[in-house]
């Protein structure tokens, strides 16, 4: 995505519960809004964000809900 064209820019990685896999990204849009984009496997539980975000940014993407996503036992 390209911020010059009004698209989002990745600002952080969403780290899975194993502590090392990237399961998604946090994007900042030209409107300053934040959004989550998942990898090809779809939503997975998140254990942390790297680099860490502020409390306000975490609230905007509902980090607490991201940590509670149910695990897909088949994937």
Secondary structure, 3 states (H helix, E strand, C coil): CCHHHCCCEEEEEEEECCCCCEEEEEEECCCCCEEEEECCCCCCCEEEEECCCCHHHHHHCCHHHHHCCCCCCCC
